[in-house]
Amino acid sequence: MQQSTLLHHERPRFELLVGSASFWERARQDIAAARRRVLVQAMTFEGDAAGLPVARAIGESRAADRRVLVDDYTRHVVNDTFLALSRDPALHAEAAETRAMFGRLAAAGTGVRLTNPLGRNPLRYATRNHKKLLVMDDTAWLGGINFSDHNFAWHDMMLRIEHGPTADWLARQFDADWSGDVATRAEGIAGIDLISLDGSRNEAGFAPLLAMFAEARRSIEVISAYPTFPFVDAMARAARRGARVTIYTPRPNNKPIIRDYLLGAAAPAGVELRLTPMMTHAKAALIDGEALVLGSSNFDFVSHRANAEYVATVRDAALIAEFEARMLAPIRDGSGPPAPEDFSVWRSWKARAALRVADALIARLSHGPRIAEWRG
């Protein structure tokens, strides 16, 4: 690992990019300027109007080290649809273009590997590497955006961190995933608390974050499409201690079972639920107005049990003010309480029961191989 050009005592420079267009335009500039490394990790990276320009930018980069990690999910699911269950020729054509896209990258000298290959056990679908990361020289990106048309269409955000030591640490976690030598690791760097979770030791890794939720003094505001236990349980403990807790989640959720679960679970827990009119894929929590938590985790049971994730907690006043102005204020204004027709006792009960069963099953799964070469 080459030494960073920035010193450890220098403060990070943050940029909050809201929306896929703003994110990609800024990230494209970073890729074009990079000379040492371009490291890209995603769960979904498809050969469509969103993914192809990203692959092209990586392939054209002059960086000495160009590598892409994509989860095996992207070989089996296109536009939120399982290929094995679809006869849609457009989906299968996109899957073929995705294979060709990665083939072109590999032929041009970019390293391409798969994380968490399913192998012959379809149950391992639940044990995904859910990380999203870009590292270009001394700049790193964390957040929720994948490289596909349907992800680019959703409301989301990414955080750009210009800071050599932070980029170096995240590059080392990328290297660990690249080699399959995974572990849950945590580090505090220049006011940023970073966690890299490997999917098999997440309960211990998430414990400090759950405690921070539960011990909130004044307020918690969460933006996520998919929050469930144990994170909602921790929020409920804060609510019982007098904190005002609000979850903003989409009414048009691509996983309506989570919305149905929240519609039944939030009010009894003392949590205010507000529904957004658009699908938001952002993952962020502001605790007591002082700690901003973001990354790839959806604050859900799958993240807690089985997914590999990145989580960062930042206590930078300027960044938090920007987050409040550009993310929270529009969502506060644009969201509303559930309407009577949103809630069904039966749907809520079914959702809660199904998620608890899924949690129990996932808890019994073991991870298979962590890495495989891309072979189309």
Buried (B, 14 or more C-beta within 10 A) or exposed (E): EEEBEBEEEEEBBBBBBBBBEBBBEBBBEBBBBBEBBBBBBBBBBBBBEBBBEBBBBBBEBEBEBBBBBBBBBBBBBBBEEEBEEBEEEEBEEBBEBBBEBBBBBBEBEBBBBBBBBBEEEEEBBBBBBBBBBBBBBBBBBBBBBBBBBBBBEBBBBBBBBBBBBBBBBBBBBBEBBBEEEBEBBEBEBBEBBBBBBBBBEBBEBBEEBBEBBBBBEEBBBBBBBBBBBBBBBBBBBBBEEEBBBBBBBBBBBBBEBBBBBBBBBBEEBBBBBBBBEBBBBBBBBBBBBEBBBBBBBBBBBBBBBBBBBBBBBBEBEEBBEBBBEBBBEEBEEBBEEBEEEBBEEEBBEBBBEEBBEBBEEBEEBEBBBBBBEBEE
